Amino acid sequence: QDYDFILDEITAGITTGLVKEMSEAFVLYPNPSDGIFRMRMNQQAAASGMEVINMLGQKVQAGIQKISEGEWQLNLSGQPKGVYKLMVRTAQGTVSQTLMVK
């Protein structure tokens, strides 16, 4: 599945208040990284799916591993240096976060 995007965005159709709540619902660190990222997510924004997209809009292979309740590790160390998008699906909508592999 390919995606077109320019900026971080949350899918259309949810209210502005929910947009802010969703964007604050998870923390991604360190960013930029050598390819290993951690993500913490609060309980209200439980993820139903995650995928990583490159700047061409193509889904890339990423090792996404749940470490503990509300915490994941993303491994992009096998990908070329560059900018990627993490797409996180929740019951409230989809949140995208920019990742930078250095």
Secondary structure, 3 states (H helix, E strand, C coil): CCCCCCCCCECCCCCHHHHHHHHCCEEEECCCECCEEEEEECHHHCEEEEEEEECCCCEECCEEEEEECCEEEEECCCCCCEEEEEEEEECCEEEEEEEEEC
